[in-house]
Amino acid sequence: MCCVDVVLADLEREFKMAHDKPRQLALQPKTGSSQRGPGLNGLIDALIASQHALVLLRRSRSNLEMCDRLDRLANRLTRILAELRKPKNA
């Protein structure tokens, strides 16, 4: 059996890298709020921007209850976006 030595500096470095570059990135809004177009595409862009804002807010919170609430809201937006993106004849 092999033995691995891990020092605190290694753990801190890996944690910082994982925190700075998460594997799952939030969708970035395409345009600013003043440039969103009308109709379905504008609504989708607004929902993506809202999702992004929720993710940023969630990352800044340490309160687990608030984090759970924000996660549920982000999941709802994901389901709404999936529904809006379905083909019309599906």
C-alpha positions in Angstrom: 0.0 0.0 0.0 1.3 3.4 -0.9 1.4 6.4 1.5 0.7 10.0 0.5 2.0 13.0 2.4 -0.4 16.0 2.2 0.6 19.3 3.8 -1.7 22.2 4.7 -0.3 24.3 1.9 -1.3 21.7 -0.6 -4.9 21.6 0.7 -5.1 25.4 0.8 -3.9 25.6 -2.8 -6.3 23.0 -4.1 -9.2 24.6 -2.2 -8.4 28.0 -3.6 -8.2 26.6 -7.2 -11.5 24.8 -6.8 -13.2 27.9 -5.4 -11.8 30.2 -8.1 -12.6 27.8 -11.0 -15.7 25.8 -10.1 -16.5 22.9 -12.4 -20.1 24.1 -13.0 -20.2 27.7 -14.0 -23.3 29.7 -14.0 -24.6 30.8 -17.4 -23.5 34.3 -18.1 -26.2 36.7 -19.3 -25.7 37.7 -23.0 -26.6 41.4 -22.6 -27.2 44.1 -20.1 -30.7 44.7 -18.8 -31.2 47.8 -21.0 -30.4 45.8 -24.1 -32.7 42.9 -23.8 -35.0 42.4 -26.7 -38.8 41.8 -26.6 -40.5 38.5 -26.8 -39.4 35.1 -25.8 -35.7 35.6 -26.4 -35.7 38.7 -24.1 -37.5 36.7 -21.4 -35.0 33.9 -21.7 -32.1 36.4 -21.4 -33.7 38.0 -18.3 -34.2 34.6 -16.7 -30.5 33.6 -17.4 -29.4 37.0 -15.8 -31.6 36.2 -12.8 -30.1 32.8 -12.5 -26.6 34.3 -12.6 -27.5 36.8 -9.9 -28.9 34.0 -7.7 -25.6 32.0 -8.1 -23.5 35.0 -7.1 -25.7 35.8 -4.1 -25.6 32.1 -3.0 -21.8 32.1 -3.2 -21.6 35.1 -0.9 -23.9 33.6 1.8 -22.9 31.3 4.7 -26.4 30.8 6.1 -27.4 27.3 5.1 -31.1 28.0 5.3 -30.7 31.0 2.9 -28.4 28.9 0.6 -31.0 26.2 0.4 -33.7 28.8 -0.4 -31.5 30.3 -3.2 -30.7 26.8 -4.6 -34.5 26.0 -4.8 -35.1 29.3 -6.6 -32.3 28.6 -9.1 -33.7 25.2 -9.7 -37.1 26.6 -10.4 -35.6 29.0 -13.0 -33.8 26.1 -14.6 -37.1 24.2 -15.0 -38.8 27.4 -16.4 -36.0 27.9 -18.9 -36.2 24.3 -20.0 -40.0 24.6 -20.5 -39.6 27.9 -22.5 -36.9 26.3 -24.7 -39.0 23.3 -25.7 -40.0 23.2 -29.4 -43.5 24.5 -30.0 -44.8 21.2 -31.3 -43.4 19.0 -28.6 
